[in-house]
Amino acid sequence: MQESLLAALALVLVVEGLLPLFAPRVWRDSFRRLLDLSDGQLRFVGLVAIVLGLLGYGLVSHA
């Protein structure tokens, strides 16, 4: 279980690094837009990310 969690975290880092590597200007502009969001909007973005992640995990683990 712990190995799977560490592998998943490693893959998150890989995915997170793709945009700054291949499109740094787009990444920077997106980050600036995130800074302009209110706390409530950021919480909603986080909630959506969690729900999508759980749905994706559910699809993959039951396939």
N, C-alpha and C positions, 0 to 999 in steps of 0.2 A: 504493500500500500504506500509506504513512504517513498519507494523508488518511483512509483507512478506519479505521485505528487511532485516530486522533484523534476521528473521528465516533463510534466505539464508546465511547470513554472519555467523551465528552460525553453520550451517552445513558445511561451508567452513572450519571453525576451527576444526570441528570434523574430516573431511577428511584429513586435513593437519596434524593432530596429529596421524593418524593411522600408518604411516611409521616409525616415530621416536619411537613410542611405541612398535611396533612389530618387527621392523628390524632396530635398530639404526645404525648398521655398514653400511648397504646399504644406509641409509639416509645420513650418514656422507660422504661416498664415492661419492654419487651423488652431494652433496653440494660442495665438493671439485672440482668436474668436472665443475660445474657451475661457480665457481670462476675463472677457467682457460679460460672461453669463453671471446671473445672480446665484446665490447659494441654492435656492430652490430648483433652478434650472439644472445646475450641476448635479444635484441629488437625483433628479429625474433621469439625466443621462446615465448616471451610475446604476440606477434601478433598471433601466432598459438594458444596459450591458450585462447585468447579472442575470436577468430573465432570459436574454438571448443565449448567454453562456450555458445556463441550466438546460434550456431547450436543446441546444446543440449537443450537450453532454448526454442528455436523455436519448436523443436520436442515435448517437454513435454507440452508446453502451447497449442499446437494445437491437442493434443491427446485426 
